[in-house]
Amino acid sequence: MATRTRDRLARSDDGRSLVTHATSNSFAVGTLVIADDGAHRQLGIIEQRDEDRELVRGRLLGVISEDALDTSTSYAFGAAELAAADNTSIDLLHRATGATLDVGVDLSPPGGPARLLSHRFNRHTFWCGQSGSGKTYALGVVLEQLIAHTALPIVVFDPNSDFVRLGELREDASGPTADALAQRDIRVLRPDTPGAEPLRARFLSMPVMSKAAVLQLDPVADREEFNALLHLRELLQTTDLQQVLPTLLASDDPVLHRVALRLENLGLLSWEVWAVKGRAATDVIDERPDATVLDLGGFSTPEQQLVVALAVLDELWARREERRPVLLVIDEAHNLCSPQLDSAVAVLVRERLLQIAAEGRKFGLWLLLSTQRPSKVHPGIISQCDNLALMKMSSPIDLEGLATYFGYVPAGLMARALWFRQGEALFAGAFVPAPTLAKVNRRLTPEGGSDVAVPRR
């Protein structure tokens, strides 16, 4: 009896943390607990097990009253009875913090819904998990919740066509979220798909450095052609590259002839990405639909994916002072954010994302970066993320790297990512009331892409 009593008693010397004795029956890391010293009932979370010193450490989250949780206050105590939190207490935590996005089932006792805070997507978010972890599927669950239950416009950079069916509902989808999704304005832009709105960029609307990157022009080494590019809009009243070429060839200026030859030699006139007289992706995004999916994977060359991404990011950054919030979801972020990218257009895309990561939050430009290869994403971008969604990750090196950026995540919880099953995730940071292990819900919309099955006889 003495051992059990000691195990159930906790103390808090500073009114912020708590500590209790560790035995084989102690609470697991991530468990929400209630500390009751007779004067106050306080909600806390277990964050660390120190087996060498036989101690379990945690953090106080707030004081429980009859029908509320005060997260702004906590008290020190000498001895408090410790018990696992019940569903009522967890509901108070969700209500107190504004956690309304129902994304899954909490895997820690006593279970119940796992919820995120929609208003905390005004921070950059890093989402990672190895291939087969269910990363893209789970991200779809969260995007459905955001689209259905917030007015935050979302732009999805979709290199693998995984989200092109985000505007459809599964036949068996039902409930308030499904009903809300059915009413949302979701646009899907695709390079060359019959019936779909085309995904296009407008060359002459791009900043001069972006135009130069497309044309592979260096402002010093190619100074004459670069200078001609500076004045191209003044010379040509068109956004159609097909019309640009004859105008350049007809000019008496030899520099413009060289620009024309560069256009031809690089094959830019055959790229399907150009808007010609149609609408560009930036025109659609400017209409502020609830979600815009950019199907980057359908272009005939990888460089065209980068051109669209650059055109969109340039436009949003140029208009940042308008402070119109938007969530930029970069799936397979290593394709756009890798330090190893070296083409002129790729470097500009990465530099623009670095700029948005460092300065965009105050303008309402918020990133959600998803990748299976965290080590391939520029550290300057990861370091700006305040939210983490971590799925199965078998590489200890990747986990160690993540721990350096997300020090607020309990080490014991992050280590469990080695053993996650498909669809299980750790949510931590500003967008969750407390670090949470969850099994994500079933999606309401179909996946656009999936693994190819092995043929059966």
Secondary structure by P-SEA (a helix, b strand, c coil): caaaaaaabbbbccccbbbbbbccccccccbbbbbbcccbbbbbbbccccccccbbbbbbccccccccccccccccccbbbbbcccaaaaaaaaaaacccccccccccccccbbbbbccccccbbbbbbccccaaaaaaaaaaaaaaacccbbbbbbccccccccccccccccccaaaaaaaacbbbbbbccccccccbbbbcccccaaaaaaaaccccccaaaaaaaaaacccccccccaaaaaaaaaacccaaaaaaaaaaaaaccccccccccccccaaaaaaacccbbbbcccccccaaaaaaaaaaaaaaaaaaccccbbbbbbbcccccccccccccaaaaaaaaaaaaaaaccccccbbbbbbbcccccccaaaaaaccbbbbcccccaaaaaaaaaacccccaaaaaacccccccbbbbbccccccccccccccccccccccccccccc
